[in-house]
Amino acid sequence: MNPRFLQCLLAGSVLLPLVGAEALPDNLREPVSVLRSIRPEGRGNVAAAVAWKKLAAAEARNLPALLAAMDGANDYALNWLRSAIETVADRNRAALAGAVPELARFLADTVHSPRARFLAFELLSQADSARAATLLPGFLNDPGNELRRAAVQQLSEGASAKAKAGEKAAAVTDFQKALAAAREADQIEGIAKQLTELGEKVDLQKTFGWVTRWKVIGPFDNAGGAGFERAFAPEQGVDFAAEVEGMKGRVAWRDFESKSDYGLVDFNQPFTSLKSVTGYAAAEFWSDSARPVELRLGCKNGWKVWLNGKFLFARDEYHRGVEIDQYRLAAQLQPGRNVILVKCLQNEQTEDWTKEWEFQLRVTDVQGTPIVSTK
């Protein structure tokens, strides 16, 4: 947290001790514990409903402690806690303004759950919308995607207003700043469109961070969908010098570089339009350190993904639609050379809308910030 931003955030507020779940009064500890223990498939829902009523009856001064109770909670518990907190706020609307200093302090502490901090921002906005608006620019590079998104939206709207007022240079500067901070596809595309309309060129490949340089091999068979479970030669080990048996004779790895703004690896280009086939693409990805990452994939075909020979995930379905970051696969890069292997399958359907045999992939951190190969 930038010290200057923190000073602004707390300006005019009494410095209060950091609040946490330990600040809950005794009568709220047990219902919070019940909600935090809820699990999938409705387990604990009956007890949760009783606990929710107790929390929803809390006072506005308990809001920061209830927000802190969201830290580390699972998605099911978060939904229950959020609902209870919103009910408390709605019921204590007149008293909400008195909680603003503590809400601001909670919001400034990035240790807290991103969802809890965004909820604190929403509550603060309800109590003091002007103050909330002045705080938003400080979240442009926030570790919480929701706060970052709101800050990017505010900056983009300001840039649009400048563009309409004829302040092109200022608008371009703000749009570029917003683009650098944006992490979600719809915002990136929207900002890129407005920059293009102002005559600025946007490199979407670089902005998204697609892996564009691959080696591909194929085709292999997928008659009757059997290729999904069949382990062809590339799954036994990626050897770019190898020549192996394919569907109709020997096949070898060949270079493929995507020229698409969206990093599409289109197997129809090197192998022509085929059906009931399997193809593989492999990319070397270099890292200067070991680090956790996400491999983010978009694909409407059947697929499997490996990193350094370790199987990550797969989907055996076809032509169900595709979107950016459709699948997010947690993985671990090793220092130096890493090898990403993607298996992409095409089925026997012949309708026009089934012609695509392609995927897109990028490597990011958990927030969606692109990570690029060092070589």
CORPE-V739401 format. One record per backbone hydrogen bond with DSSP energy under -1.0 kcal/mol. CO is the residue of the C=O (numbers start at 1). NH is the residue of the N-H. If there is no record, write none. Layout:
CO;NH
CO;NH
This chain:
2;6
3;7
4;8
5;9
6;10
10;13
20;23
21;24
25;28
28;32
29;33
30;34
31;35
32;36
35;38
40;43
42;45
43;39
44;48
45;49
46;50
47;51
48;52
49;53
50;54
51;55
52;56
55;58
59;62
60;63
62;66
63;67
64;68
65;69
67;70
68;71
70;73
74;78
75;79
76;80
77;81
78;82
79;83
80;84
81;85
82;86
83;87
84;88
85;89
86;90
87;91
88;92
96;99
97;100
99;103
100;104
101;105
102;106
103;107
104;108
106;109
109;112
113;117
114;118
115;119
116;120
117;121
118;122
119;123
120;124
121;125
122;126
123;127
124;128
128;132
129;133
130;134
131;135
132;136
135;138
136;139
137;140
139;142
144;148
145;149
146;150
147;151
148;152
149;153
150;154
151;155
152;156
153;157
154;158
155;159
156;160
157;161
158;162
159;163
160;164
161;165
162;167
163;166
166;168
167;171
168;172
169;173
170;174
171;175
172;176
173;177
174;178
175;179
176;180
177;181
178;182
184;188
185;189
186;190
187;191
188;192
189;193
190;194
191;195
192;196
193;197
195;200
196;199
202;204
203;207
204;208
205;209
205;210
212;258
214;256
215;282
216;254
217;280
219;247
220;278
222;225
223;226
225;228
226;230
230;232
232;235
233;236
239;242
244;251
249;246
251;244
254;216
256;214
260;263
265;359
266;269
267;271
268;272
276;222
277;346
278;220
279;344
280;217
281;342
282;215
283;340
285;338
286;374
287;336
291;333
293;331
294;364
295;329
296;362
297;327
298;360
300;319
302;345
303;315
304;343
305;312
306;341
307;310
310;307
313;305
315;303
323;326
327;297
329;295
331;293
333;291
336;287
338;285
339;308
340;283
341;306
342;281
343;304
344;279
347;276
351;354
352;355
357;267
359;265
360;298
361;211
362;296
363;371
364;294
365;368
369;365
